[in-house]
């Protein structure tokens, strides 16, 4: 530029290559630890949800599939609509505290989204299959679904889209349940227990 010729120092290339290789080695070593941490925290969240809200999930489990389209619409409105509401509220000084409060609740719900979806799925299976799983079995199934969601999310585009749809359905269902729009499910007695009672 302007008659000045730029020269490249070849010694810098070796230093960059060495730094790049060390960075890749560090990434390879740290990745399993990050994955293990995410799985452990997810399993902990699943356990806490079942321990504290197992009764609630047990009462409503098995009815999410009855209005899946409506649940998806409500969940989609929540996931995409709340950030817009927060943004509008944050513009005004009066609405700023409300924006922070709603944003905190929204952020917390998004942080446990996968765990919530997994727990809802486990209780759905419990009722659909007409089982009477203990909390320990529910926990195992929930963890399996949680890991499955994470594996599905690793698939580009379609996997992430599938997880998004399932999460929206779960959120919509929970919102409807909290509004009292979901009737408690009446489980039909299992055949084995009926035979034992007759004997």
Contact map, one row per residue, 1 for C-alpha under 8 A:
1111100000000000000000000000000000000000000000000000000000000000000000000000000000000000000000000000000000000000000000000000000000000000000000000000000000000000000000000000000000000000000000000000000
1111000000000000000000000000000000000000000000000000000000000000000000000000000000000000000000000000000000000000000000000000000000000000000000000000000000000000000000000000000000000000000000000000000
1111100000000000000000000000000000000000000000000000000000000000000000000000000000000000000000000000000000000000000000000000000000000000000000000000000000000000000000000000000000000000000000000000000
1111110000000000000000000000000000000000000000000000000000000000000000000000000000000000000000000000000000000000000000000000000000000000000000000000000000000000000000000000000000000000000000000000000
1011111000000000000000000000000000000000000000000000000000000000000000000000000000000000000000000000000000000000000000000000000000000000000000000000000000000000000000000000000000000000000000000000000
0001111100000000000000000000000000000000000000000000000000000000000000000000000000000000000000000000000000000000000000000000000000000000000000000000000000000000000000000000000000000000000000000000000
0000111110000000000000000000000000000000000000000000000000000000000000000000000000000000000000000000000000000000000000000000000000000000000000000000000000000000000000000000000000000000000000000000000
0000011111000000000000000000000000000000000000000000000000000000000000000000000000000000000000000000000000000000000000000000000000000000000000000000000000000000000000000000000000000000000000000000000
0000001111111000000000000000000000000000000000000000000000000000000000000000000000000000000000000000000000000000000000000000000000000000000000000000000000000000000000000000000000000000000000000000000
0000000111111100000000000000000000000000000000000000000000000000000000000000000000000000000000000000000000000000000000000000000000000000000000000000000000000000000000000000000000000000000000000000000
0000000011111110000000000000000000000000000000000000000000000000000000000000000000000000000000000000000000000000000000000000000000000000000000000000000000000000000000000000000000000000000000000000000
0000000011111111000000000000000000000000000000000000000000000000000000000000000000000000000000000000000000000000000000000000000000000000000000000000000000000000000000000000000000000000000000000000000
0000000011111111100000000000000000000000000000000000000000000000000000000000000000000000000000000000000000000000000000000000000000000000000000000000000000000000000000000000000000000000000000000000000
0000000001111111110000000000000000000000000000000000000000000000000000000000000000000000000000000000000000000000000000000000000000000000000000000000000000000000000000000000000000000000000000000000000
0000000000111111111000000000000000000000000000000000000000000000000000000000000000000000000000000000000000000000000000000000000000000000000000000000000000000000000000000000000000000000000000000000000
0000000000011111111100000000000000000000000000000000000000000000000000000000000000000000000000000000000000000000000000000000000000000000000000000000000000000000000000000000000000000000000000000000000
0000000000001111111110000000000000000000000000000000000000000000000000000000000000000000000000000000000000000000000000000000000000000000000000000000000000000000000000000000000000000000000000000000000
0000000000000111111111000000000000000000000000000000000000000000000000000000000000000000000000000000000000000000000000000000000000000000000000000000000000000000000000000000000000000000000000000000000
0000000000000011111111100000000000000000000000000000000000000000000000000000000000000000000000000000000000000000000000000000000000000000000000000000000000000000000000000000000000000000000000000000000
0000000000000001111111110000000000000000000000000000000000000000000000000000000000000000000000000000000000000000000000000000000000000000000000000000000000000000000000000000000000000000000000000000000
0000000000000000111111111000000000000000000000000000000000000000000000000000000000000000000000000000000000000000000000000000000000000000000000000000000000000000000000000000000000000000000000000000000
0000000000000000011111111100000000000000000000000000000000000000000000000000000000000000000000000000000000000000000000000000000000000000000000000000000000000000000000000000000000000000000000000000000
0000000000000000001111111110000000000000000000000000000000000000000000000000000000000000000000000000000000000000000000000000000000000000000000000000000000000000000000000000000000000000000000000000000
0000000000000000000111111111000000000000000000000000000000000000000000000000000000000000000000000000000000000000000000000000000000000000000000000000000000000000000000000000000000000000000000000000000
0000000000000000000011111111100000000000000000000000000000000000000000000000000000000000000000000000000000000000000000000000000000000000000000000000000000000000000000000000000000000000000000000000000
0000000000000000000001111111110000000000000000000000000000000000000000000000000000000000000000000000000000000000000000000000000000000000000000000000000000000000000000000000000000000000000000000000000
0000000000000000000000111111111000000000000000000000000000000000000000000000000000000000000000000000000000000000000000000000000000000000000000000000000000000000000000000000000000000000000000000000000
0000000000000000000000011111111100000000000000000000000000000000000000000000000000000000000000000000000000000000000000000000000000000000000000000000000000000000000000000000000000000000000000000000000
0000000000000000000000001111111110000000000000000000000000000000000000000000000000000000000000000000000000000000000000000000000000000000000000000000000000000000000000000000000000000000000000000000000
0000000000000000000000000111111111000000000000000000000000000000000000000000000000000000000000000000000000000000000000000000000000000000000000000000000000000000000000000000000000000000000000000000000
0000000000000000000000000011111111100000000000000000000000000000000000000000000000000000000000000000000000000000000000000000000000000000000000000000000000000000000000000000000000000000000000000000000
0000000000000000000000000001111111110000000000000000000000000000000000000000000000000000000000000000000000000000000000000000000000000000000000000000000000000000000000000000000000000000000000000000000
0000000000000000000000000000111111111000000000000000000000000000000000000000000000000000000000000000000000000000000000000000000000000000000000000000000000000000000000000000000000000000000000000000000
0000000000000000000000000000011111111100000000000000000000000000000000000000000000000000000000000000000000000000000000000000000000000000000000000000000000000000000000000000000000000000000000000000000
0000000000000000000000000000001111111110000000000000000000000000000000000000000000000000000000000000000000000000000000000000000000000000000000000000000000000000000000000000000000000000000000000000000
0000000000000000000000000000000111111111000000000000000000000000000000000000000000000000000000000000000000000000000000000000000000000000000000000000000000000000000000000000000000000000000000000000000
0000000000000000000000000000000011111111100000000000000000000000000000000000000000000000000000000000000000000000000000000000000000000000000000000000000000000000000000000000000000000000000000000000000
0000000000000000000000000000000001111111110000000000000000000000000000000000000000000000000000000000000000000000000000000000000000000000000000000000000000000000000000000000000000000000000000000000000
0000000000000000000000000000000000111111111000000000000000000000000000000000000000000000000000000000000000000000000000000000000000000000000000000010000000000000000000000000000000000000000000000000000
0000000000000000000000000000000000011111111100000000000000000000000000000000000000000000000000000000000000000000000000000000000000000000000000000000000000000000000000000000000000000000000000000000000
0000000000000000000000000000000000001111111110000000000000000000000000000000000000000000000000000000000000000000000000000000000000000000000000000000000000000000000000000000000000000000000000000000000
0000000000000000000000000000000000000111111111000000000000000000000000000000000000000000000000000000000000000001011000000000000000000000000000000100000000000000000000000000000000000000000000000000000
0000000000000000000000000000000000000011111111100000000000000000000000000000000000000000000000000000000000000000001000000000000000000000000000100100000000000000000000000000000000000000000000000000000
0000000000000000000000000000000000000001111111110000000000000000000000000000000000000000000000000000000000000000000000000000000000000000000000000000000000000000000000000000000000000000000000000000000
0000000000000000000000000000000000000000111111111000000000000000000000000000000000000000000000000000000000000001001000000000000000000000000000000000000000000000000000000000000000000000000000000000000
0000000000000000000000000000000000000000011111111100000000000000000000000000000000000000000000000000000000000000001101100000000000000000001001100000000000000000000000000000000000000000000000000000000
0000000000000000000000000000000000000000001111111110000000000000000000000000000000000000000000000000000000000000000000000000000000000000001000000000000000000000000000000000000000000000000000000000000
0000000000000000000000000000000000000000000111111111000000000000000000000000000000000000000000000000000000000000000000000000000000000000000000000000000000000000000000000000000000000000000000000000000
0000000000000000000000000000000000000000000011111111110000000000000000000000000000000000000000000000000000000000000100100000000000000000000000000000000000000000000000000000000000000000000000000000000
0000000000000000000000000000000000000000000001111111110010000000000000000000000000000000000000000000000000000000000000100000000000000010001000000000000000000000000000000000000000000000000000000000000
0000000000000000000000000000000000000000000000111111110000000000000000000000000000000000000000000000000000000000000000000000000000000010000000000000000000000000000000000000000000000000000000000000000
0000000000000000000000000000000000000000000000011111111000000000000000000000000000000000000000000000000000000000000000000000000000000000000000000000000000000000000000000000000000000000000000000000000
0000000000000000000000000000000000000000000000001111111110000000000000000000000000000000000000000000000000000000000000000000000000000000000000000000000000000000000000000000000000000000000000000000000
0000000000000000000000000000000000000000000000001111111111000000000000000000000000000000000000000000000000000000000000000000000000000010000000000000000000000000000000000000000000000000000000000000000
0000000000000000000000000000000000000000000000000001111111100000000000000000000000000000000000000000000000000000000000000000000000000000000000000000000000000000000000000000000000000000000000000000000
0000000000000000000000000000000000000000000000000000111111110000000000000000000000000000000000000000000000000000000000000000000000000000000000000000000000000000000000000000000000000000000000000000000
0000000000000000000000000000000000000000000000000100111111111000000000000000000000000000000000000000000000000000000000110010000000000000000000000000000000000000000000000000000000000000000000000000000
0000000000000000000000000000000000000000000000000000011111111000000000000000000000000000000000000000000000000000000000000010000000000000000000000000000000000000000000000000000000000000000000000000000
0000000000000000000000000000000000000000000000000000001111111000000000000000000000000000000000000000000000000000000000000000000000000000000000000000000000000000000000000000000000000001100000000000000
0000000000000000000000000000000000000000000000000000000111111111000000000000000000000000000000000000000000000000000000000000000000000000000000000000000000000000000000000000000010000111100000000000000
0000000000000000000000000000000000000000000000000000000011111111000000000000000000000000000000000000000000000000000000010011011000000000000000000000000000000000000000000000000000000001100000000000000
0000000000000000000000000000000000000000000000000000000000011111100000000000000000000000000000000000000000000000000000000011111100000000000000000000000000000000000000000000000000000000100000000000000
0000000000000000000000000000000000000000000000000000000000011111111000000000000000000000000000000000000000000000000000000001000000000000000000000000000000000000000000000000000000000110100000000000000
0000000000000000000000000000000000000000000000000000000000011111111100100000000000000000000000000000000000000000000000000001000000000000000000000000000000000000000000001100100000000000000000000000000
0000000000000000000000000000000000000000000000000000000000000111111100000000000000000000000000000000000000000000000000000000000000000000000000000000000000000000000000000000000000000000000000000000000
0000000000000000000000000000000000000000000000000000000000000011111100000000000000000000000000000000000000000000000000000000000000000000000000000000000000000000000000000000000000000000000000000000000
0000000000000000000000000000000000000000000000000000000000000011111111100000000000000000000000000000000000000000000000000000000000000000000000000000000000000000000000000000000000000000000000000000000
0000000000000000000000000000000000000000000000000000000000000001111111110000000000000000000000000000000000000000000000000000000000000000000000000000000000000000000000001000000000000000000000000000000
0000000000000000000000000000000000000000000000000000000000000000001111111000000000000000000000000000000000000000000000000000000000000000000000000000000000000000000000001000000000000000000000000000000
0000000000000000000000000000000000000000000000000000000000000000001111111100000000000000000000000000000000000000000000000000000000000000000000000000000000000000000000000001000000000000000000000000000
0000000000000000000000000000000000000000000000000000000000000001001111111110000000000000000000000000000000000000000000000000000000000000000000000000000000000000000000011111100100000000000000000000000
0000000000000000000000000000000000000000000000000000000000000000000111111111000000000000000000000000000000000000000000000000000000000000000000000000000000000000000010011111100000000000000000000000000
0000000000000000000000000000000000000000000000000000000000000000000011111111100000000000000000000000000000000000000000000000000000000000000000000000000000000000000000011001000000000000000000000000000
0000000000000000000000000000000000000000000000000000000000000000000001111111110000000000000000000000000000000000000000000000000000000000000000000000000000000000000000011011001000000000000000000000000
0000000000000000000000000000000000000000000000000000000000000000000000111111111000000000000000000000000000000000000000000000000000000000000000000000000000000000000000111111101000000000000000000000000
0000000000000000000000000000000000000000000000000000000000000000000000011111111110000000000000000000000000000000000000000000000000000000000000000000000000000000000000011001000000000000000000000000000
0000000000000000000000000000000000000000000000000000000000000000000000001111111111000000000000000000000000000000000000000000000000000000000000000000000000000000000000000000000000000000000000000000000
0000000000000000000000000000000000000000000000000000000000000000000000000111111111000000000000000000000000000000000000000000000000000000000000000000000000000000000000000011000000000000000000000000000
0000000000000000000000000000000000000000000000000000000000000000000000000011111111100000000000000000000000000000000000000000000000000000000000000000000000000000000000010000000000000000000000000000000
0000000000000000000000000000000000000000000000000000000000000000000000000001111111110000000000000000000000000000000000000000000000000000000000000000000000000000000000000000000000000000000000000000000
0000000000000000000000000000000000000000000000000000000000000000000000000001111111111000000000000000000000000000000000000000000000000000000000000000000000000000000000000000000000000000000000000000000
0000000000000000000000000000000000000000000000000000000000000000000000000000111111111100000000000000000001000000000000000000000000000000000000000000000000000000000000000000000000000000000000000000000
0000000000000000000000000000000000000000000000000000000000000000000000000000001111111110000000000000001000000000000000000000000000000000000000000000000000000000000000000000000000000000000000000000000
0000000000000000000000000000000000000000000000000000000000000000000000000000000111111111000000000000000000000000000000000000000000000000000000000000000000000000000000000000000000000000000000000000000
0000000000000000000000000000000000000000000000000000000000000000000000000000000011111111100000000010000000000000000000000000000000000000000000000000000000000000000000000000000000000000000000000000000
0000000000000000000000000000000000000000000000000000000000000000000000000000000001111111110000000011011000000000000000000000000000000000000000000000000000000000000000000000000000000000000000000000000
0000000000000000000000000000000000000000000000000000000000000000000000000000000000111111111000000010000000000000000000000000000000000000000000000000000000000000000000000000000000000000000000000000000
0000000000000000000000000000000000000000000000000000000000000000000000000000000000011111111100000000000000000000000000000000000000000000000000000000000000000000000000000000000000000000000000000000000
0000000000000000000000000000000000000000000000000000000000000000000000000000000000001111111100110110000000000000000000000000000000000000000000000000000000000000000000000000000000000000000000000000000
0000000000000000000000000000000000000000000000000000000000000000000000000000000000000111111110111011000000000000000000000000000000000000000000000000000000000000000000000000000000000000000000000000000
0000000000000000000000000000000000000000000000000000000000000000000000000000000000000011111110110000000000000000000000000000000000000000000000000000000000000000000000000000000000000000000000000000000
0000000000000000000000000000000000000000000000000000000000000000000000000000000000000001111111110000000000000000000000000000000000000000000000000000000000000000000000000000000000000000000000000000000
0000000000000000000000000000000000000000000000000000000000000000000000000000000000000000011111111000000000000000000000000000000000000000000000000000000000000000000000000000000000000000000000000000000
0000000000000000000000000000000000000000000000000000000000000000000000000000000000000000000111111000000000000000000000000000000000000000000000000000000000000000000000000000000000000000000000000000000
0000000000000000000000000000000000000000000000000000000000000000000000000000000000000000111111111110000000000000000000000000000000000000000000000000000000000000000000000000000000000000000000000000000
0000000000000000000000000000000000000000000000000000000000000000000000000000000000000000111111111111000000000000000000000000000000000000000000000000000000000000000000000000000000000000000000000000000
0000000000000000000000000000000000000000000000000000000000000000000000000000000000000000010011111111100000000000000000000000000000000000000000000000000000000000000000000000000000000000000000000000000
0000000000000000000000000000000000000000000000000000000000000000000000000000000000000000100000111111110000000000000000000000000000000000000000000000000000000000000000000000000000000000000000000000000
0000000000000000000000000000000000000000000000000000000000000000000000000000000000001110110000111111111000000000000000000000000000000000000000000000000000000000000000000000000000000000000000000000000
0000000000000000000000000000000000000000000000000000000000000000000000000000000000000100010000011111111100000000000000000000000000000000000000000000000000000000000000000000000000000000000000000000000
0000000000000000000000000000000000000000000000000000000000000000000000000000000000000000000000001111111110000000000000000000000000000000000000000000000000000000000000000000000000000000000000000000000
0000000000000000000000000000000000000000000000000000000000000000000000000000000000000100000000000111111111000000000000000000000000000000000000000000000000000000000000000000000000000000000000000000000
0000000000000000000000000000000000000000000000000000000000000000000000000000000000100100000000000011111111100000000000000000000000000000000000000000000000000000000000000000000000000000000000000000000
0000000000000000000000000000000000000000000000000000000000000000000000000000000000000000000000000001111111110000000000000000000000000000000000000000000000000000000000000000000000000000000000000000000
0000000000000000000000000000000000000000000000000000000000000000000000000000000000000000000000000000111111111000000000000000000000000000000000000000000000000000000000000000000000000000000000000000000
0000000000000000000000000000000000000000000000000000000000000000000000000000000001000000000000000000011111111100000000000000000000000000000000000000000000000000000000000000000000000000000000000000000
0000000000000000000000000000000000000000000000000000000000000000000000000000000000000000000000000000001111111110000000000000000000000000000000000000000000000000000000000000000000000000000000000000000
0000000000000000000000000000000000000000000000000000000000000000000000000000000000000000000000000000000111111111000000000000000000000000000000000000000000000000000000000000000000000000000000000000000
0000000000000000000000000000000000000000000000000000000000000000000000000000000000000000000000000000000011111111100000000000000000000000000000000000000000000000000000000000000000000000000000000000000
0000000000000000000000000000000000000000000000000000000000000000000000000000000000000000000000000000000001111111100000000000000000000000000000000000000000000000000000000000000000000000000000000000000
0000000000000000000000000000000000000000000000000000000000000000000000000000000000000000000000000000000000111111110000000000000000000000000000000000000000000000000000000000000000000000000000000000000
0000000000000000000000000000000000000000010010000000000000000000000000000000000000000000000000000000000000011111111100000000000000000000000000000000000000000000000000000000000000000000000000000000000
0000000000000000000000000000000000000000000000000000000000000000000000000000000000000000000000000000000000001111111110000000000000000000000000000000000000000000000000100000000000000000000000000000000
0000000000000000000000000000000000000000010000000000000000000000000000000000000000000000000000000000000000000011111111000000000000000000000000000100100000000000000000100000000000000000000000000000000
0000000000000000000000000000000000000000011011000000000000000000000000000000000000000000000000000000000000000001111111100000000000000000000001000100000000000000000000000000000000000000000000000000000
0000000000000000000000000000000000000000000001001000000000000000000000000000000000000000000000000000000000000001111111110000000000000000000000000000000000000000000000000100000000000000000000000000000
0000000000000000000000000000000000000000000000000000000000000000000000000000000000000000000000000000000000000000111111111000000000000000000000000100000000000000000001100110000000000000000000000000000
0000000000000000000000000000000000000000000001000000000000000000000000000000000000000000000000000000000000000000011111111100000000000000000001101100100000000000000000000000000000000000000000000000000
0000000000000000000000000000000000000000000001001100000010000000000000000000000000000000000000000000000000000000001111111110000000000000011001000000000000000000000000000000000000000000000000000000000
0000000000000000000000000000000000000000000000000000000010001000000000000000000000000000000000000000000000000000000111111111000000000000000000000000000000000000000000000100000000000000000000000000000
0000000000000000000000000000000000000000000000000000000000000000000000000000000000000000000000000000000000000000000011111111100000000000000001001000000000000000000000000000000000000000000000000000000
0000000000000000000000000000000000000000000000000000000000000000000000000000000000000000000000000000000000000000000001111111110000000000010011001000000000000000000000000000000000000000000000000000000
0000000000000000000000000000000000000000000000000000000011001100000000000000000000000000000000000000000000000000000000111111111000000000010000000000000000000000000000000000000000000000000000000000000
0000000000000000000000000000000000000000000000000000000000001111000000000000000000000000000000000000000000000000000000011111111100000000000000000000000000000000000000000000000000000000000000000000000
0000000000000000000000000000000000000000000000000000000000000100000000000000000000000000000000000000000000000000000000001111111110000000000000000000000000000000000000000000000000000000000000000000000
0000000000000000000000000000000000000000000000000000000000001100000000000000000000000000000000000000000000000000000000000111111111111000010000000000000000000000000000000000000000000000000000000000000
0000000000000000000000000000000000000000000000000000000000001100000000000000000000000000000000000000000000000000000000000011111111110000000000000000000000000000000000000000000000000000001000000000000
0000000000000000000000000000000000000000000000000000000000000100000000000000000000000000000000000000000000000000000000000001111111100000000000000000000000000000000000000000000000000000000000000000000
0000000000000000000000000000000000000000000000000000000000000000000000000000000000000000000000000000000000000000000000000000111111100000000000000000000000000000000000000000000000000000000000000000000
0000000000000000000000000000000000000000000000000000000000000000000000000000000000000000000000000000000000000000000000000000011111110000000000000000000000000000000000000000000000000000001111000000000
0000000000000000000000000000000000000000000000000000000000000000000000000000000000000000000000000000000000000000000000000000011111111000000000000000000000000000000000000000000000000000000001000000000
0000000000000000000000000000000000000000000000000000000000000000000000000000000000000000000000000000000000000000000000000000011001111100000000000000000000000000000000000000000000000000000000000000000
0000000000000000000000000000000000000000000000000000000000000000000000000000000000000000000000000000000000000000000000000000010000111111110000000000000000000000000000000000000000000000000000000000000
0000000000000000000000000000000000000000000000000000000000000000000000000000000000000000000000000000000000000000000000000000000000011111110000000000000000000000000000000000000000000000000000000000000
0000000000000000000000000000000000000000000000000110010000000000000000000000000000000000000000000000000000000000000000000000000000001111111000000000000000000000000000000000000000000000000000000000000
0000000000000000000000000000000000000000000000000000000000000000000000000000000000000000000000000000000000000000000000000000000000001111111100000000000000000000000000000000000000000000000000000000000
0000000000000000000000000000000000000000000000000000000000000000000000000000000000000000000000000000000000000000000000000000000000001111111110000000000000000000000000000000000000000000000000000000000
0000000000000000000000000000000000000000000000000000000000000000000000000000000000000000000000000000000000000000000000100110010000001111111111000000000000000000000000000000000000000000000000000000000
0000000000000000000000000000000000000000000001100100000000000000000000000000000000000000000000000000000000000000000000100000000000000011111111100000000000000000000000000000000000000000000000000000000
0000000000000000000000000000000000000000000000000000000000000000000000000000000000000000000000000000000000000000000000000000000000000001111111110000000000000000000000000000000000000000000000000000000
0000000000000000000000000000000000000000000000000000000000000000000000000000000000000000000000000000000000000000000000000100000000000000111111111000000000000000000000000000000000000000000000000000000
0000000000000000000000000000000000000000000001000000000000000000000000000000000000000000000000000000000000000000001001101100000000000000011111111100000000000000000000000000000000000000000000000000000
0000000000000000000000000000000000000000001001000000000000000000000000000000000000000000000000000000000000000000000001000000000000000000001111111110000000000000000000000000000000000000000000000000000
0000000000000000000000000000000000000000000000000000000000000000000000000000000000000000000000000000000000000000000000000000000000000000000111111111000000000000000000000000000000000000000000000000000
0000000000000000000000000000000000000000000000000000000000000000000000000000000000000000000000000000000000000000000001001100000000000000000011111111100000000000000000000000000000000000000000000000000
0000000000000000000000000000000000000000011000000000000000000000000000000000000000000000000000000000000000000000011011000000000000000000000001111111110000000000000000000000000000000000000000000000000
0000000000000000000000000000000000000010000000000000000000000000000000000000000000000000000000000000000000000000000000000000000000000000000000111111111000000000000000000000000000000000000000000000000
0000000000000000000000000000000000000000000000000000000000000000000000000000000000000000000000000000000000000000000000000000000000000000000000011111111100000000000000000000000000000000000000000000000
0000000000000000000000000000000000000000000000000000000000000000000000000000000000000000000000000000000000000000010001000000000000000000000000001111111110000000001000000000000000000000000000000000000
0000000000000000000000000000000000000000000000000000000000000000000000000000000000000000000000000000000000000000000000000000000000000000000000000111111111000000000000000000000000000000000000000000000
0000000000000000000000000000000000000000000000000000000000000000000000000000000000000000000000000000000000000000000000000000000000000000000000000011111111100000000000000000000000000000000000000000000
0000000000000000000000000000000000000000000000000000000000000000000000000000000000000000000000000000000000000000000000000000000000000000000000000001111111100011011000000000000000000000000000000000000
0000000000000000000000000000000000000000000000000000000000000000000000000000000000000000000000000000000000000000000000000000000000000000000000000000111111110011111000000000000000000000000000000000000
0000000000000000000000000000000000000000000000000000000000000000000000000000000000000000000000000000000000000000000000000000000000000000000000000000011111110011000000000000000000000000000000000000000
0000000000000000000000000000000000000000000000000000000000000000000000000000000000000000000000000000000000000000000000000000000000000000000000000000001111111111000000000000000000000000000000000000000
0000000000000000000000000000000000000000000000000000000000000000000000000000000000000000000000000000000000000000000000000000000000000000000000000000000011111111000000000000000000000000000000000000000
0000000000000000000000000000000000000000000000000000000000000000000000000000000000000000000000000000000000000000000000000000000000000000000000000000000000111111100000000000000000000000000000000000000
0000000000000000000000000000000000000000000000000000000000000000000000000000000000000000000000000000000000000000000000000000000000000000000000000000000000111111110000000000000000000000000000000000000
0000000000000000000000000000000000000000000000000000000000000000000000000000000000000000000000000000000000000000000000000000000000000000000000000000000111111111111000000000000000000000000000000000000
0000000000000000000000000000000000000000000000000000000000000000000000000000000000000000000000000000000000000000000000000000000000000000000000000000000111111111111100000000000000000000000000000000000
0000000000000000000000000000000000000000000000000000000000000000000000000000000000000000000000000000000000000000000000000000000000000000000000000000000010001111111110000000000000000000000000000000000
0000000000000000000000000000000000000000000000000000000000000000000000000000000000000000000000000000000000000000000000000000000000000000000000000000000110000111111111000000000000000000000000000000000
0000000000000000000000000000000000000000000000000000000000000000000000000000000000000000000000000000000000000000000000000000000000000000000000000000100110000011111111100000000000000000000000000000000
0000000000000000000000000000000000000000000000000000000000000000000000000000000000000000000000000000000000000000000000000000000000000000000000000000000000000001111111110000000000000000000000000000000
0000000000000000000000000000000000000000000000000000000000000000000000010000000000000000000000000000000000000000000000000000000000000000000000000000000000000000111111111000000000000000000000000000000
0000000000000000000000000000000000000000000000000000000000000000000000000000000000000000000000000000000000000000000010000000000000000000000000000000000000000000011111111100000000000000000000000000000
0000000000000000000000000000000000000000000000000000000000000000000000000010000000000000000000000000000000000000110010000000000000000000000000000000000000000000001111111110000000000000000000000000000
0000000000000000000000000000000000000000000000000000000000000000000000111111001000000000000000000000000000000000000000000000000000000000000000000000000000000000000111111111000000000000000000000000000
0000000000000000000000000000000000000000000000000000000000000001000110111111000000000000000000000000000000000000000000000000000000000000000000000000000000000000000011111111100000000000000000000000000
0000000000000000000000000000000000000000000000000000000000000001000000110010000000000000000000000000000000000000000110010000000000000000000000000000000000000000000001111111110000000000000000000000000
0000000000000000000000000000000000000000000000000000000000000000000000110110010000000000000000000000000000000000000010000000000000000000000000000000000000000000000000111111111000000000000000000000000
0000000000000000000000000000000000000000000000000000000000000000000001111111010000000000000000000000000000000000000000000000000000000000000000000000000000000000000000011111111100000000000000000000000
0000000000000000000000000000000000000000000000000000000000000001000000110010000000000000000000000000000000000000000000000000000000000000000000000000000000000000000000001111111110000000000000000000000
0000000000000000000000000000000000000000000000000000000000000000000000000000000000000000000000000000000000000000000000000000000000000000000000000000000000000000000000000111111111000000000000000000000
0000000000000000000000000000000000000000000000000000000000000000000000000110000000000000000000000000000000000000000000000000000000000000000000000000000000000000000000000011111111100000000000000000000
0000000000000000000000000000000000000000000000000000000000000000000000100000000000000000000000000000000000000000000000000000000000000000000000000000000000000000000000000001111111111100000000000000000
0000000000000000000000000000000000000000000000000000000000010000000000000000000000000000000000000000000000000000000000000000000000000000000000000000000000000000000000000000111111111110000000000000000
0000000000000000000000000000000000000000000000000000000000000000000000000000000000000000000000000000000000000000000000000000000000000000000000000000000000000000000000000000011111111000000000000000000
0000000000000000000000000000000000000000000000000000000000000000000000000000000000000000000000000000000000000000000000000000000000000000000000000000000000000000000000000000001111111100000000000000000
0000000000000000000000000000000000000000000000000000000000000000000000000000000000000000000000000000000000000000000000000000000000000000000000000000000000000000000000000000000111111110000000000000000
0000000000000000000000000000000000000000000000000000000000000000000000000000000000000000000000000000000000000000000000000000000000000000000000000000000000000000000000000000000111111110000000000000000
0000000000000000000000000000000000000000000000000000000000010010000000000000000000000000000000000000000000000000000000000000000000000000000000000000000000000000000000000000000110111111000000000000000
0000000000000000000000000000000000000000000000000000000000010010000000000000000000000000000000000000000000000000000000000000000000000000000000000000000000000000000000000000000010011111100000000000000
0000000000000000000000000000000000000000000000000000000000111000000000000000000000000000000000000000000000000000000000000000000000000000000000000000000000000000000000000000000000000111110000000000000
0000000000000000000000000000000000000000000000000000000000111110000000000000000000000000000000000000000000000000000000000000000000000000000000000000000000000000000000000000000000000011111000000000000
0000000000000000000000000000000000000000000000000000000000000000000000000000000000000000000000000000000000000000000000000000000000000000000000000000000000000000000000000000000000000001111100000000000
0000000000000000000000000000000000000000000000000000000000000000000000000000000000000000000000000000000000000000000000000000001001000000000000000000000000000000000000000000000000000000111110000000000
0000000000000000000000000000000000000000000000000000000000000000000000000000000000000000000000000000000000000000000000000000000001000000000000000000000000000000000000000000000000000000011111000000000
0000000000000000000000000000000000000000000000000000000000000000000000000000000000000000000000000000000000000000000000000000000001000000000000000000000000000000000000000000000000000000001111101100000
0000000000000000000000000000000000000000000000000000000000000000000000000000000000000000000000000000000000000000000000000000000001100000000000000000000000000000000000000000000000000000000111111100000
0000000000000000000000000000000000000000000000000000000000000000000000000000000000000000000000000000000000000000000000000000000000000000000000000000000000000000000000000000000000000000000011111110000
0000000000000000000000000000000000000000000000000000000000000000000000000000000000000000000000000000000000000000000000000000000000000000000000000000000000000000000000000000000000000000000001111111000
0000000000000000000000000000000000000000000000000000000000000000000000000000000000000000000000000000000000000000000000000000000000000000000000000000000000000000000000000000000000000000000011111111100
0000000000000000000000000000000000000000000000000000000000000000000000000000000000000000000000000000000000000000000000000000000000000000000000000000000000000000000000000000000000000000000011111111110
0000000000000000000000000000000000000000000000000000000000000000000000000000000000000000000000000000000000000000000000000000000000000000000000000000000000000000000000000000000000000000000000111111111
0000000000000000000000000000000000000000000000000000000000000000000000000000000000000000000000000000000000000000000000000000000000000000000000000000000000000000000000000000000000000000000000011111111
0000000000000000000000000000000000000000000000000000000000000000000000000000000000000000000000000000000000000000000000000000000000000000000000000000000000000000000000000000000000000000000000001111111
0000000000000000000000000000000000000000000000000000000000000000000000000000000000000000000000000000000000000000000000000000000000000000000000000000000000000000000000000000000000000000000000000111111
0000000000000000000000000000000000000000000000000000000000000000000000000000000000000000000000000000000000000000000000000000000000000000000000000000000000000000000000000000000000000000000000000011111
